Amino acid sequence: MAQRWVWAVAIAIASGAVAGAANAQGEEVRTVPAPADAAYPGTITLNVDASDVGRRIFRVREEIPVAAGPLTLLYPQWLPGNHAPRGPIDKLAGLTIRGNGQPIAWRRDPVEVYAFHLDVPQGVGSLSVEFDFLSPQDSGQGRVVMTPDLLNLQWNTVALYPAGHYSSRITVAPSVKLPAGWQFGTALERAQGSGNAGDADGTIAFKPVPFDVLVDSPMFAGRHYKRIDLGGTPAPVHLNLFADEAKSLEFKPEQMEPHKRLVQQARKLFGSQHYDRYEFLFALTDQLGGIGLEHLRSSENTRSPGYFTEWDKWASARDLLPHEYTHSWNGKFRRPADLWTPNFNVPMQGSLLWVYEGQTQYWGTVLAARSGLLTPEQARDDLALVAASYAENRPGFGWRNLQDTTNDPIVAQRRPLPYRNYQMSEEYYSGGLMVWLAVDAKLRELSGNRRSLDDFARTFFGVDDGGMTVRTYAFDDVVAALNTVAAHDWAAFLRQRVDALAPPLDGLAAAGWKLVYTDTPSDYHKHRDTGRKAIDQSASIGLTLASNGNRITDVRWDSPAFKAGISPSGTLVAVNGREFSAERLKDAIAAAKDGKAPIELLLKNGDEYRTVRVDYRGGLRYPHLERIPGTPDRLNAILAPAK
């Protein structure tokens, strides 16, 4: 018992949990104050100069009202939507703190490195805090958020806030200076007298808001901008379009109509809205880093510049806006209890991400079809690709279940993985989609097709129409809501699928369809691979390449390519003695069917060249969905627009 107590004290001292303790250098070890549900006195002013787009620097100045004594300032670490401690504190530089014009020393907490401790001298009632946020110059340093034509301002990256308070009880008055002539979109409301062009120096001031609302209200800004009214009753919805070049903003009226129907179909699905207005922030760009991130009253989205101008080629990009919009209900308004935290430095847990993200992924596809952003055929082709990825390309289910992948935002932090299909990643997205397809089909079966997951959505997410206060939930709440739609052992039904060492694929058959393969890809599949610059032969030899450089990006574990000794690295130089091309690889796979010809590949990895022979005779295999004769077609009923 004594030894256990000594270890407990040692751990507490190391974490700063014992007041008055000292570290090895003799410095006092402070605790980081726990957040309390108490208002922070006064209003913090936050001024961000975002005009230096050439050097990609955000310059920050805060005025923080304070009282004399110890103070800890925090940089946001655990970010909603990221589900992980990924606040980019490594980009913070030049931190200086002053009181009454005099420098005040600060010290970073050696354990909680997102915390900065200082002592406020007597007579100082406000701190002037300045630092620079040095945003990435290229994608190797992180997501690019500033270019000569666009920027994405996420307030969590440009603010320190006082510890010891719920973030909802800290009031901030924000402002931002933009390059001359730029326009912006955000869910924040401008302060009285601050126009879209800002003050004389280009500064736009916003009304004070709680810090959690500020972090949940990012900004897109740029040279090339259009704002479209998508309707919305009773709260308006707008599409804020930005682009690298003005030509990307040209769209046809018939292309905008499904975006408007998205708003209508979402309202019919959920029967509510939990925002006073909603702003899609949407950049059509090759320069700004890719993103799809949810907020209660807005979302951050990027897609290719050809989203409108090459409409037929980008169907696979059109489920993003429905997905992020759904998050206003599922994830922002209603949120798993272990993903709600009182501030941005308390750890989150993702045990119900297969509901938060998985059901949102499901509704993203369904609403895309119901609104006309996808045709029913395109939606089925998308589901075929999802189903095939789990039927063929997730051998990791032999050791890891879907539930365990909810830990992956913390475990892997979205870093590239050597063998993603075997290690598995955030399968709660698309694997979760398949779970909820099974639930929807079961609800329709139990009720004689009179009730469905739509009824669950209205019951669970549609409560408190107009309310914007987060309502948390647990697993038992999900089960209870499903039982109000149709009685069943839903706890066992769900746990059998998320805890199994097997992919959740039974929903397809329950919806009246089955996965089949042919030697010809669907147009949707072809366009998706073109957009992703990928060559996908995962269902045949188990190989995926980047088409813009024949770089090997993935090898399915235990596939024919894997057994031939191919790893996800290097490049494919030649096929059967001839220079590599996508067509030659396909021809070789087709010709090898039934053992008629070899598949001989020349690989280059570093300065090493080697030739391997792939033992495969199954021919080209591309996934499709096919009706199961004599069964109810529940899938097309799911994809049909709500009346």
SEBAMAR-501738 format. One line per 5 residues: for each residue x, y, z of C-alpha. Coordinates in Angstrom, 1 decimal. Each point is the difference from the previous one (the first is absolute). Example, Ala and Ser with C-alpha at 12.3 -4.5 7.8 and 13.67 -1.06 7.14 Angstrom:
2
12.3:-4.5:7.8 ~ 1.4:3.4:-0.7 $
***
This chain:
643
0.0:0.0:0.0 ~ 2.8:2.4:0.9 ~ 1.8:-0.6:-3.3 ~ -3.3:0.6:-1.9 ~ -0.4:3.4:1.8 $
3.6:1.0:-0.9 ~ -0.7:-0.7:-3.7 ~ -3.3:2.0:0.2 ~ 1.8:3.0:1.4 ~ 2.8:-0.2:-2.6 $
-2.6:-0.1:-2.8 ~ -1.9:2.9:1.5 ~ 3.1:2.1:0.3 ~ 1.0:-0.8:-3.6 ~ -3.4:1.1:-1.3 $
0.0:3.2:2.1 ~ -2.8:-1.2:2.1 ~ 1.7:0.7:3.4 ~ 0.0:3.6:0.9 ~ 3.3:1.5:1.1 $
2.1:-2.9:-1.5 ~ 3.2:0.8:-1.8 ~ 1.6:-1.4:-3.2 ~ 3.6:-1.2:-0.4 ~ 1.0:3.6:-0.6 $
-1.5:1.2:3.2 ~ -2.8:1.8:-1.8 ~ -3.5:-0.1:1.5 ~ -2.3:-2.5:-1.8 ~ -3.4:1.5:-0.5 $
-3.3:-1.7:-0.8 ~ -2.1:1.0:-2.9 ~ -3.3:1.2:1.5 ~ -2.9:-2.3:-0.8 ~ -2.8:1.8:-1.9 $
-2.9:1.2:2.1 ~ -3.4:1.1:-1.0 ~ 0.6:3.6:1.0 ~ 0.1:3.1:-2.2 ~ 3.4:1.5:-0.7 $
-0.1:3.7:1.0 ~ 0.1:2.4:-2.9 ~ 0.3:-0.4:-3.8 ~ 3.2:-1.1:-1.8 ~ 0.7:1.9:-3.2 $
1.6:-2.1:-2.7 ~ 1.5:1.8:-3.1 ~ 1.4:-2.1:-2.8 ~ 2.0:1.5:-2.9 ~ -0.5:-2.5:-2.9 $
1.2:2.4:-2.7 ~ 3.5:-1.5:-0.4 ~ -1.0:-2.7:-2.5 ~ 3.4:0.1:-1.8 ~ 1.8:-1.3:3.1 $
-3.1:-1.9:1.3 ~ 0.2:1.6:3.5 ~ -2.9:0.8:2.3 ~ 1.0:2.7:2.6 ~ -1.9:-0.2:3.2 $
-0.6:2.6:2.7 ~ -2.3:-0.7:3.0 ~ -1.0:2.2:2.9 ~ -1.0:-2.2:3.0 ~ -1.5:1.5:3.1 $
1.7:-1.4:3.1 ~ 0.5:0.3:3.8 ~ 3.3:-0.2:1.8 ~ 1.3:-3.5:0.7 ~ 0.7:-3.4:-1.7 $
-1.5:-0.4:-3.5 ~ 0.1:-2.8:-2.6 ~ -0.7:0.6:-3.6 ~ -0.9:-2.9:-2.3 ~ 0.4:-0.6:-3.7 $
-2.9:-2.2:-1.3 ~ 1.1:-3.6:-0.2 ~ -3.1:-2.3:-0.3 ~ -2.0:1.2:-2.9 ~ -3.6:-1.0:-0.8 $
-0.2:-1.8:-3.4 ~ 3.6:-1.0:0.2 ~ -0.7:-2.4:2.9 ~ 3.6:0.3:1.0 ~ 2.6:2.2:1.7 $
1.2:1.7:-3.2 ~ 0.0:3.7:0.7 ~ 2.9:1.3:-2.0 ~ 2.0:1.5:2.8 ~ 3.3:-0.7:-1.8 $
-1.0:2.9:-2.3 ~ -0.2:2.5:2.8 ~ 3.1:2.3:0.3 ~ 1.1:3.3:1.4 ~ -2.2:-0.1:3.1 $
0.4:3.1:2.2 ~ -2.2:1.1:2.9 ~ -0.1:3.5:1.5 ~ -1.8:1.7:2.8 ~ 0.0:3.9:0.2 $
2.5:-0.1:-2.9 ~ 2.5:-2.1:2.0 ~ 1.0:-3.6:-1.0 ~ -1.3:-2.8:2.1 ~ 1.8:-3.3:0.1 $
-1.8:-3.2:-0.9 ~ 0.9:-3.7:0.2 ~ -1.4:-2.8:-2.0 ~ -1.3:-2.9:2.1 ~ 2.4:-2.9:-0.5 $
-2.7:-2.6:-0.1 ~ -3.1:1.9:-1.3 ~ 2.0:1.7:-2.7 ~ -3.0:1.9:-1.3 ~ -0.1:1.9:3.3 $
2.0:3.2:0.8 ~ 0.4:1.0:3.7 ~ 0.7:3.6:1.1 ~ -0.5:2.3:3.0 ~ -2.0:3.2:-0.5 $
1.7:2.8:2.0 ~ -2.0:2.3:2.4 ~ -1.5:2.9:-1.8 ~ -0.4:-1.7:-3.4 ~ -3.6:-0.3:-1.1 $
0.5:-1.1:-3.6 ~ 2.6:-2.1:-1.9 ~ 1.2:0.8:-3.5 ~ 0.7:-3.4:-1.6 ~ 1.7:-0.1:-3.4 $
1.2:-2.9:-2.2 ~ 0.2:-1.2:-3.6 ~ -1.7:-3.0:-1.4 ~ 2.4:-1.2:-2.7 ~ -2.3:-1.9:-2.3 $
1.4:-2.8:-2.2 ~ 1.9:1.0:-3.1 ~ -0.7:-3.3:-1.6 ~ -1.9:-3.2:0.7 ~ 3.1:-1.7:1.5 $
-0.4:2.4:3.0 ~ -3.7:-0.5:0.5 ~ -3.2:1.1:-1.7 ~ 0.5:3.2:-2.0 ~ -2.5:2.6:1.2 $
1.3:3.1:-1.7 ~ 0.8:0.6:-3.7 ~ 0.3:3.2:-2.2 ~ -3.7:-0.4:-0.8 ~ -1.6:-1.7:2.9 $
0.1:-0.5:3.8 ~ -1.7:-2.1:2.6 ~ 0.1:1.6:3.4 ~ -0.7:-2.5:2.8 ~ -0.2:2.0:3.2 $
1.4:-2.8:2.2 ~ 3.3:0.4:-1.7 ~ 0.3:3.8:0.8 ~ -1.1:0.2:3.6 ~ 1.1:-0.6:3.6 $
-2.7:-0.2:2.6 ~ 0.1:-0.1:3.8 ~ -0.2:-3.4:1.8 ~ -2.4:-0.6:2.8 ~ -3.2:0.8:-1.9 $
-2.4:-1.8:-2.3 ~ 0.8:1.4:-3.5 ~ -3.7:0.9:-0.3 ~ 0.4:2.4:2.9 ~ 2.9:2.0:-1.5 $
-1.1:2.9:-2.2 ~ 2.1:1.1:-3.0 ~ -0.3:3.0:-2.3 ~ 1.7:-1.1:-3.2 ~ 1.2:2.0:-3.1 $
2.1:-0.8:-3.0 ~ 1.9:2.0:-2.6 ~ -0.2:-1.4:-3.5 ~ 1.9:0.9:-3.2 ~ -1.4:2.9:-1.9 $
-3.0:-0.9:-2.1 ~ -0.6:-3.5:1.5 ~ -3.4:-1.2:1.1 ~ -0.9:-2.5:2.6 ~ -2.5:-2.5:1.3 $
-0.7:-0.9:3.6 ~ -2.8:-0.8:2.4 ~ 1.2:2.9:2.3 ~ -2.1:3.2:-0.1 ~ 1.8:3.3:-0.8 $
0.1:2.6:2.7 ~ -2.1:3.0:-0.5 ~ 1.6:2.3:-2.6 ~ 2.5:-2.6:-1.3 ~ -0.8:-0.6:-3.6 $
1.1:-2.9:-2.3 ~ 3.0:2.0:-1.1 ~ 0.9:0.8:3.5 ~ 1.5:3.2:1.4 ~ 2.4:2.3:-1.8 $
2.8:-2.4:0.5 ~ -2.0:-3.1:-1.0 ~ -0.9:-1.1:3.6 ~ -3.4:-1.7:0.5 ~ -1.3:0.0:3.6 $
-2.5:-2.6:1.2 ~ -2.4:-0.1:2.9 ~ 1.3:-1.5:3.2 ~ -0.7:-3.7:0.4 ~ 0.9:-2.8:2.5 $
3.3:-1.6:-0.9 ~ -1.5:-3.3:-0.9 ~ -2.3:1.7:-2.5 ~ 3.0:1.9:-1.4 ~ 2.0:-3.2:-0.5 $
-3.1:-1.5:-1.7 ~ -0.3:2.9:-2.4 ~ 3.0:-0.1:-2.4 ~ 0.5:2.3:-3.0 ~ 0.8:-0.4:-3.7 $
1.2:3.0:-1.9 ~ 1.3:0.7:-3.4 ~ 0.3:2.1:-3.2 ~ -2.7:-2.0:-1.9 ~ -3.3:-0.4:1.7 $
-3.7:-0.6:-0.5 ~ -2.8:-0.4:2.5 ~ -3.1:-1.9:-0.9 ~ -3.2:-0.1:1.9 ~ -1.1:-3.7:0.4 $
-3.2:0.8:1.6 ~ -0.8:-1.6:3.4 ~ -3.1:0.3:2.2 ~ -0.1:1.6:2.4 ~ 3.8:0.6:0.3 $
1.9:0.9:-3.2 ~ 2.8:-2.0:-1.5 ~ 2.7:1.4:-2.3 ~ 2.7:-1.5:-2.2 ~ 3.2:2.1:0.2 $
2.1:-0.9:-3.0 ~ 3.7:0.8:-0.2 ~ 2.5:-1.0:-2.6 ~ 3.6:0.3:-1.2 ~ -1.3:1.5:-3.2 $
-3.3:1.8:-0.8 ~ -0.8:-2.5:-2.8 ~ -0.6:-2.8:2.5 ~ -2.9:1.9:1.4 ~ -2.1:-0.2:-3.1 $
-2.9:-2.4:0.4 ~ -3.2:-0.8:-1.8 ~ -3.4:0.5:1.7 ~ -0.7:-3.7:-0.3 ~ 3.2:-0.7:2.0 $
-1.1:2.2:2.8 ~ -3.5:-1.5:0.3 ~ 1.1:-3.2:1.7 ~ 1.9:2.1:2.6 ~ -3.2:1.8:0.8 $
-1.9:-3.3:0.1 ~ 2.6:-1.3:2.5 ~ -1.2:2.7:2.5 ~ -3.6:-1.1:-0.6 ~ 0.6:-3.7:0.3 $
2.0:0.5:3.2 ~ -2.9:1.9:1.5 ~ -2.4:-2.7:-0.9 ~ 2.3:-2.7:1.4 ~ 0.7:1.6:3.4 $
-3.1:2.2:0.3 ~ 2.1:2.7:1.7 ~ 2.9:2.4:-0.3 ~ 2.6:0.8:2.7 ~ 1.4:3.2:-1.3 $
-1.2:3.6:-0.5 ~ 1.7:-0.1:-3.5 ~ 2.3:-2.5:-1.6 ~ 3.1:0.9:-2.2 ~ 1.6:-2.6:-2.2 $
3.6:1.2:-0.4 ~ 1.1:-1.7:-3.3 ~ 3.3:0.5:-1.8 ~ 0.6:-1.4:-3.5 ~ 3.8:-0.2:0.2 $
3.2:-1.9:-0.8 ~ 2.0:2.3:2.3 ~ -1.8:0.1:3.3 ~ 0.3:-3.2:2.1 ~ -2.9:-2.4:-0.2 $
-2.6:0.0:2.7 ~ -3.5:-1.1:1.0 ~ -0.7:1.2:3.5 ~ -3.3:0.4:1.8 ~ -1.4:2.9:2.1 $
-3.4:0.7:1.4 ~ -0.7:3.0:-2.3 ~ 2.6:-0.5:-2.8 ~ 2.4:-2.5:-1.5 ~ 3.4:0.2:-1.6 $
0.2:-1.8:-3.3 ~ 2.4:-0.2:-3.0 ~ -0.3:-1.8:-3.3 ~ 1.7:0.1:-3.4 ~ -0.3:3.2:-2.1 $
-2.0:-2.1:-2.5 ~ -2.8:-0.7:2.4 ~ -2.4:2.1:-2.2 ~ 1.9:0.4:-3.2 ~ 0.6:-3.8:-0.4 $
-3.2:-1.0:1.7 ~ -0.3:-3.5:-1.5 ~ 3.4:-1.0:1.1 ~ -0.4:1.0:3.7 ~ -3.0:-2.0:1.2 $
2.1:-1.7:2.7 ~ 0.7:3.5:1.5 ~ -3.6:0.8:0.5 ~ -0.7:-1.8:3.2 ~ 2.3:2.4:2.0 $
-2.5:2.8:0.5 ~ -2.9:-2.4:1.1 ~ 2.4:-1.6:2.4 ~ 1.2:3.2:1.7 ~ -3.5:1.4:0.0 $
-1.4:-3.1:1.7 ~ 2.6:0.6:2.8 ~ -2.0:3.1:1.1 ~ -2.5:-2.4:1.4 ~ 2.2:-3.1:0.6 $
3.2:1.0:1.7 ~ -0.5:3.6:0.8 ~ -3.5:0.3:1.4 ~ -0.2:-3.6:1.2 ~ 3.4:-1.3:1.0 $
1.3:-3.1:1.8 ~ 0.6:0.8:3.6 ~ 3.6:-1.0:-0.1 ~ 0.7:2.4:-2.9 ~ -1.4:3.0:1.9 $
2.6:1.8:2.2 ~ -0.1:3.2:2.0 ~ 2.9:1.5:-1.8 ~ 2.5:-0.8:-2.8 ~ 2.7:-1.5:2.2 $
-2.0:-2.8:1.7 ~ 0.5:-3.3:-1.8 ~ -2.8:-1.4:-2.1 ~ -1.1:-3.6:-0.5 ~ -1.5:-1.3:-3.3 $
-1.9:-3.2:1.0 ~ -3.1:1.0:-2.0 ~ 1.7:1.4:-3.1 ~ -1.7:-2.8:-1.9 ~ -3.2:2.0:0.8 $
1.5:3.5:-0.2 ~ 1.8:-0.6:-3.3 ~ -1.4:-3.3:-1.2 ~ -3.6:1.0:-0.1 ~ 1.0:3.4:-1.4 $
1.8:-1.8:-2.8 ~ -3.2:-2.0:-0.6 ~ -2.1:3.2:-0.2 ~ 2.6:1.7:-2.1 ~ -0.5:-2.6:-2.8 $
-3.8:-0.2:0.5 ~ -0.5:3.8:-0.1 ~ 2.3:0.3:-3.0 ~ -2.3:-2.4:-1.8 ~ -3.3:1.5:1.3 $
1.1:3.5:-1.0 ~ 1.3:-1.0:-3.4 ~ 3.7:0.7:0.7 ~ 0.3:-3.7:-0.9 ~ -2.2:-2.1:-2.2 $
-1.4:-3.1:1.6 ~ 2.4:-2.0:-2.3 ~ 3.0:2.1:1.2 ~ -1.0:-0.5:3.6 ~ -0.2:-3.8:-0.5 $
3.4:0.1:-1.8 ~ 1.4:1.8:3.0 ~ -1.4:-2.6:2.4 ~ 1.4:-2.7:-2.2 ~ 3.5:1.5:0.4 $
-0.5:0.2:3.8 ~ -1.2:-3.5:0.2 ~ 2.8:-1.3:-2.1 ~ 2.6:1.7:2.2 ~ -1.3:-1.9:2.9 $
-0.6:-3.3:-1.8 ~ 3.4:0.0:-1.7 ~ 2.3:2.6:1.4 ~ -0.2:0.0:3.8 ~ 1.8:-3.2:1.1 $
0.7:1.9:3.2 ~ -3.5:-1.1:1.2 ~ 1.8:-3.3:0.8 ~ 1.5:1.6:3.1 ~ -1.8:3.4:0.6 $
-3.6:0.9:0.2 ~ -1.9:3.1:-1.1 ~ -0.4:1.2:3.6 ~ 3.8:0.0:0.6 ~ 0.5:2.3:-3.0 $
-1.8:2.8:1.9 ~ 3.3:0.4:1.8 ~ 1.9:0.6:-3.2 ~ -0.2:3.8:-0.1 ~ 2.1:-0.1:3.2 $
2.1:-3.1:-0.9 ~ 1.0:0.9:-3.6 ~ -1.0:3.7:-0.1 ~ -0.8:-0.4:-3.7 ~ 3.6:-0.6:-0.9 $
0.7:-2.2:-3.0 ~ 0.2:-3.7:0.8 ~ 2.2:-2.6:-1.7 ~ -2.8:-2.6:-0.4 ~ -3.2:1.9:0.6 $
-2.2:-2.9:-1.1 ~ 1.5:-2.3:2.6 ~ 0.7:2.5:2.8 ~ -3.4:1.6:-0.7 ~ -0.7:3.6:0.7 $
-3.2:2.0:0.7 ~ -2.4:-2.8:-1.2 ~ -2.8:1.5:2.1 ~ -0.7:2.3:-3.0 ~ -0.8:-2.4:-2.8 $
-0.3:-3.1:2.2 ~ -2.4:2.0:2.1 ~ -2.0:0.8:-3.2 ~ -0.4:-3.7:-0.6 ~ -1.2:-0.6:3.6 $
-2.7:2.7:-0.5 ~ -1.1:-1.4:-3.3 ~ -0.6:-3.3:1.8 ~ -1.9:1.9:2.7 ~ -2.2:1.9:-2.5 $
-0.8:-3.2:-1.9 ~ -0.9:-1.8:3.3 ~ -2.3:2.9:1.1 ~ -1.8:-0.3:-3.4 ~ -0.3:-3.7:0.3 $
-1.3:0.1:3.6 ~ -2.6:2.6:-0.8 ~ -1.1:-1.4:-3.4 ~ 1.8:2.9:-1.7 ~ -2.1:2.6:1.9 $
2.8:1.3:2.2 ~ 3.7:0.5:-0.6 ~ 3.2:1.7:1.1 ~ -1.6:3.3:-1.0 ~ -2.3:-0.4:3.0 $
3.0:-0.5:2.2 ~ 1.6:3.2:-1.4 ~ -3.1:2.1:0.8 ~ -0.3:-1.6:3.5 ~ 3.6:0.2:0.9 $
1.5:3.0:-1.8 ~ -3.2:2.0:-0.7 ~ -0.8:0.9:3.6 ~ 0.0:3.7:1.2 ~ -0.5:1.6:-3.4 $
2.0:3.2:-0.1 ~ 2.0:-0.9:3.1 ~ 3.8:0.3:-0.2 ~ 1.1:-1.3:3.4 ~ 1.8:-3.3:-0.2 $
-1.9:-3.1:1.1 ~ 2.2:-3.0:0.7 ~ -0.9:-3.7:-0.3 ~ 1.3:-3.4:0.9 ~ -0.4:-3.5:-1.6 $
-3.1:-0.7:2.0 ~ -1.6:3.2:-1.3 ~ 0.5:-1.2:-3.6 ~ -1.5:-3.4:0.9 ~ -3.0:1.6:1.7 $
-0.7:2.2:-3.0 ~ 0.2:-2.9:-2.4 ~ -2.5:-1.9:2.1 ~ -2.5:2.9:-0.3 ~ 0.1:-0.6:-3.7 $
-0.2:-3.8:0.1 ~ 0.5:-2.3:2.9 ~ 3.0:-2.3:-0.3 ~ 3.1:-1.0:1.9 ~ 1.9:2.9:-1.5 $
2.8:-0.1:2.6 ~ 1.0:-3.5:-1.2 ~ -0.6:0.9:-3.7 ~ 2.4:2.9:0.2 ~ 2.6:-1.6:2.2 $
0.1:-3.1:-2.3 ~ 1.1:2.2:-2.8 ~ 2.4:2.5:1.6 ~ 1.7:-2.6:2.2 ~ 0.3:-2.8:-2.6 $
3.3:-1.0:-1.6 ~ -1.8:0.2:-3.3 ~ -1.1:2.9:-2.2 ~ -3.7:1.0:0.4 ~ -1.3:-0.9:-3.5 $
-3.4:-1.6:0.6 ~ -1.9:3.2:-0.5 ~ 0.3:-0.2:-3.8 ~ -1.9:-3.3:-0.2 ~ -2.6:1.2:2.4 $
-0.5:3.0:-2.3 ~ -0.5:-2.3:-3.0 ~ 3.4:0.2:-1.7 ~ 3.2:-1.9:-0.2 ~ 3.6:0.8:-0.9 $
1.3:-1.4:-3.3 ~ 3.0:0.5:-2.2 ~ 0.5:0.5:-3.7 ~ 3.0:0.8:-2.2 ~ -1.3:3.6:-0.7 $
0.0:2.8:2.6 ~ -3.1:2.2:0.3 ~ 0.3:3.6:-1.3 ~ -0.2:1.1:3.7 ~ 3.0:-2.2:0.8 $
2.0:1.2:-2.9 ~ -0.6:3.7:0.8 ~ 0.7:-0.6:3.7 ~ 3.4:-1.5:-0.8 ~ 0.8:2.8:-2.5 $
-0.9:2.6:2.6 ~ 2.2:-1.7:2.6 ~ 2.7:-0.6:-2.6 ~ -0.1:-3.7:0.9 ~ 0.2:-3.3:-1.8 $
-2.0:-2.5:2.1 ~ 0.7:-3.6:-0.5 ~ -0.6:-0.9:3.6 ~ -2.8:-2.5:-0.7 ~ 2.2:-1.9:-2.5 $
3.7:-0.3:0.7 ~ -0.3:2.2:3.1 ~ 1.9:3.0:-1.3 ~ -0.8:3.8:0.1 ~ 2.1:2.6:-1.7 $
0.1:3.7:-0.4 ~ -0.7:0.6:-3.7 ~ 2.1:3.2:-0.3 ~ 3.2:-1.9:0.7 ~ -0.6:-3.7:0.1 $
0.9:0.1:3.7 ~ -1.2:-3.0:2.0 ~ -2.2:1.4:2.8 ~ -1.7:-3.2:1.4 ~ 0.4:-3.7:-0.1 $
-2.7:-2.2:1.4 ~ 1.3:-2.3:2.8 ~ 0.3:-3.6:-1.2 ~ -1.1:1.0:-3.5 ~ 1.7:-1.4:-3.1 $
2.1:3.2:-0.2 ~ 1.0:-0.4:3.6 ~ 1.0:-3.6:-0.4 ~ 2.1:1.0:-3.0 ~ 2.1:2.1:2.4 $
-1.4:3.5:-1.0 ~ -0.2:2.6:2.8 ~ -1.8:3.4:0.0 ~ 3.1:1.9:-1.0 ~ 1.9:0.7:-3.1 $
-1.3:0.1:-3.6 ~ -1.2:-2.4:-2.6 ~ 2.3:0.5:-3.0 ~ -1.0:-2.7:-2.5 ~ -2.7:-2.6:-0.7 $
1.1:-3.2:-1.8 ~ 3.1:1.7:-1.2 ~ -1.6:3.1:-1.3 ~ -0.2:3.5:1.5 ~ -2.7:0.4:2.6 $
-3.4:1.4:-0.8 ~ -3.4:-0.5:1.6 ~ -1.3:-1.7:-3.1 ~ 2.9:-2.4:-0.2 ~ -0.5:-1.0:3.6 $
-3.7:-0.6:-0.7 ~ 0.8:-1.9:-3.2 ~ 2.5:-2.2:1.9 ~ -2.5:-0.8:2.7 ~ -2.7:-0.8:-2.6 $
2.4:-2.2:-2.1 ~ 1.1:-2.0:3.1 ~ -3.6:-1.2:0.6 ~ -0.1:-3.8:0.2 ~ 3.8:-0.1:-0.2 $
0.4:1.0:-3.6 ~ 2.8:2.6:0.6 ~ 2.3:1.2:2.7 ~ -0.2:3.2:2.0 ~ 3.7:1.1:0.3 $
0.7:3.3:1.6 ~ 3.2:2.0:0.1 ~ 0.2:2.0:3.2 ~ 2.3:2.9:1.1 ~ 0.5:0.7:3.7 $
2.7:2.5:0.7 ~ 2.9:-1.0:-2.3 ~ -1.0:-3.7:-0.1 ~ -1.8:-1.5:-2.9 ~ -1.6:-3.5:0.2 $
-2.4:-2.1:-2.0 ~ -2.8:-1.9:1.7 ~ -2.6:-2.4:-1.4 ~ -3.6:0.3:1.3 ~ -1.9:-3.3:0.2 $
-3.5:1.1:-0.8 ~ -2.6:-1.4:-2.4 ~ -3.3:1.7:1.1 ~ -0.1:2.7:-2.7 ~ -1.1:3.6:0.5 $
-2.5:0.5:2.8 ~ -2.0:3.1:0.5 ~ -2.9:0.3:2.6 ~ -3.6:0.5:-0.9 ~ -3.3:-0.5:1.8 $
-2.6:-2.4:-1.4 ~ -3.6:-0.6:1.1 ~ -0.8:-3.2:1.8 ~ -3.0:-1.4:-1.8 ~ -3.2:-0.4:2.1 $
1.0:2.3:2.8 ~ -1.3:3.5:0.9 ~ 2.0:2.8:-1.5 ~ 0.5:2.0:3.2 ~ 3.2:1.7:-1.2 $
-1.8:2.0:-2.8 ~ -2.7:0.9:2.5 ~ 2.7:1.3:2.3 ~ 1.6:2.1:-2.7 ~ -3.4:1.4:-1.3 $
-0.7:3.7:0.9 ~ -2.3:0.6:3.0 ~ -3.4:1.4:-1.1 $
***
